[in-house]
Amino acid sequence: MLVYIREAHPDSILFVNTKSGGKELGVVGQTFAVQDRLDNLHQCTALLQLTMPSVIDSDDNIVNRTYGAWPDRLYAIDTDGKVAFKSGPGPAGFKTPDLAAWLQKNVK
């Protein structure tokens, strides 16, 4: 599951999807309203063509604070709420085959 945390670098200029299906440079601003964060999440998953379940962090940013998600990483959390798998820093460290292998070996 992807957890979209509060924008770490507000006002970054990134490629964003347009309504016509293209891409253009756009500013990703700091959000304060839930709907704006959901909009940014949808923009992110569409741009990266992600199909995994995705959610936003809570208003208090607890996931970001608890798991220290900077730099971005892939995590597997065990049933006790502990980090059981942690990838290298993203995006270069996002080795999904390593996570898939860990999941196949450890999830019954």
Secondary structure as the mmCIF struct_conf table of DSSP 4:
data_model
#
loop_
_struct_conf.conf_type_id
_struct_conf.id
_struct_conf.beg_label_comp_id
_struct_conf.beg_label_asym_id
_struct_conf.beg_label_seq_id
_struct_conf.end_label_comp_id
_struct_conf.end_label_asym_id
_struct_conf.end_label_seq_id
STRN STRN1 LEU A 2 TYR A 4
HELX_LH_PP_P HELX_LH_PP_P1 ILE A 5 ILE A 5
BEND BEND1 ARG A 6 ARG A 6
HELX_LH_PP_P HELX_LH_PP_P2 GLU A 7 GLU A 7
BEND BEND2 ALA A 8 HIS A 9
TURN_TY1_P TURN_TY1_P1 PRO A 10 ASP A 11
STRN STRN2 SER A 12 ASN A 17
TURN_TY1_P TURN_TY1_P2 LYS A 19 SER A 20
BEND BEND3 GLY A 21 GLY A 21
STRN STRN3 LYS A 23 VAL A 28
BEND BEND4 ALA A 33 ALA A 33
HELX_RH_AL_P HELX_RH_AL_P1 VAL A 34 LEU A 47
TURN_TY1_P TURN_TY1_P3 LEU A 48 GLN A 49
BEND BEND5 MET A 52 MET A 52
STRN STRN4 SER A 54 ILE A 56
HELX_LH_PP_P HELX_LH_PP_P3 ASP A 57 SER A 58
TURN_TY1_P TURN_TY1_P4 ASP A 59 ASP A 60
HELX_RH_AL_P HELX_RH_AL_P2 ILE A 62 TYR A 67
TURN_TY1_P TURN_TY1_P5 GLY A 68 GLY A 68
BEND BEND6 PRO A 71 PRO A 71
STRN STRN5 TYR A 75 ILE A 77
TURN_TY1_P TURN_TY1_P6 THR A 79 ASP A 80
BEND BEND7 GLY A 81 GLY A 81
STRN STRN6 VAL A 83 LYS A 86
HELX_LH_PP_P HELX_LH_PP_P4 GLY A 88 GLY A 88
BEND BEND8 PRO A 89 PRO A 89
TURN_TY1_P TURN_TY1_P7 GLY A 90 GLY A 93
HELX_RH_AL_P HELX_RH_AL_P3 THR A 96 ASN A 106
#
